[in-house]
C-alpha cells in the first residue's frame, strides 16, 4: 500500500508508525500542506492516511491559512471512505472536519497521563489492542467534542482520548507514535511548557518509552490491518 503521513512540523513526524508501515511492506510518504506543493501522488492513490500533531491549534486558520485546505482534504478523505488515523492535532482536525467543536481543554496534558478505554473499545480493531488502563504520552492544550455518530473509545480525567468515526476513521489525543528522541526535542524546544523539572520528564520517559512504543506499534498494526482489508476489498 501507499500510505500518506500528513505532518505539521519537522519534529512531529511518523515515529514508530513509520517503522511499522515499512515492516509490513508498505510505502510511507510524508507531506505537509504548508509546503505549498501537492503530495507525491493523487489522494485516491493512497490506501491509508495518518494525520499527525503540530504546535498550532485546530482553530488557528487565521495564522495558518492552509488549515482551511486541510479541513477540505479531510472531508474528501471521509467521502472516499479512506482509512485515517489522526494523532493529537490530527484527531482535533478530524473532529473539526466532522463538525464537532474544538477549543482549549480545561487543563493541558503534557507528559505521562492516565488513560482508560471505554467499554466500546473492547472489540475495536485498533484501540482494543491496548490495555484497559495505561499511561500515555501527551502534549496538548486543546480538545474536541465528539463528532455526531462517533464512538468514544478512551478517556482521561481531562478529555476524550480516542474515538472512531464510521468503520475506518480513528482519532487519538495521545502520542502513540512518539519516540524518545522526539520527546527530547520537544522538551528542548519548549522547556517552559514542561510541568515540573525537565529532568523529571526525561527520566520518566526513559523508563516508560520502551513499553509505550510497543503499544504504539500494536495500535498502528491494528489500523494498517483495517486499511489492508479495505484495500483488498477495493481491488477485488
C-alpha positions, 0 to 999 in steps of 0.5 A: 500500500501507499500510505500518506503521513500528513505532518505539521512540523519537522519534529512531529513526524511518523515515529514508530508508525513509520517503522511499522508501515515499512515492516509490513511492506508498505510505502510511507510518504510524508507531506505537509500542506504548508509546503505549498506543493501537492503530495507525491501522488493523487489522494485516491492513490493512497490506501491509508492516511495518518494525520499527525500533531503540530504546535498550532491549534485546530482553530488557528486558520487565521495564522495558518491559512492552509488549515482551511485546505486541510479541513477540505482534504479531510472531508474528501478523505471521509467521502472516499471512505479512506482509512485515517488515523489522526494523532493529537492535532490530527484527531482535533482536525478530524473532529473539526472536519466532522463538525464537532467543536474544538477549543482549549481543554480545561487543563493541558496534558503534557507528559505521562497521563492516565488513560482508560478505554471505554467499554466500546473499545473492547472489540475495536480493531485498533484501540482494543489492542491496548490495555484497559488502563495505561499511561500515555504520552501527551502534549496538548492544550486543546480538545474536541467534542465528539463528532455526531455518530462517533464512538468514544473509545478512551478517556482521561480525567481531562478529555476524550482520548480516542474515538472512531468515526464510521468503520475506518476513521480513528482519532487519538489525543495521545502520542502513540507514535512518539519516540524518545528522541522526539520527546527530547526535542520537544522538551528542548524546544519548549522547556517552559511548557514542561510541568515540573523539572525537565529532568523529571520528564526525561527520566520518566520517559526513559523508563516508560518509552520502551513499553509505550512504543510497543503499544504504539506499534500494536495500535498502528498494526491494528489500523494498517490491518483495517486499511489492508482489508479495505484495500483488498476489498477495493481491488477485488 
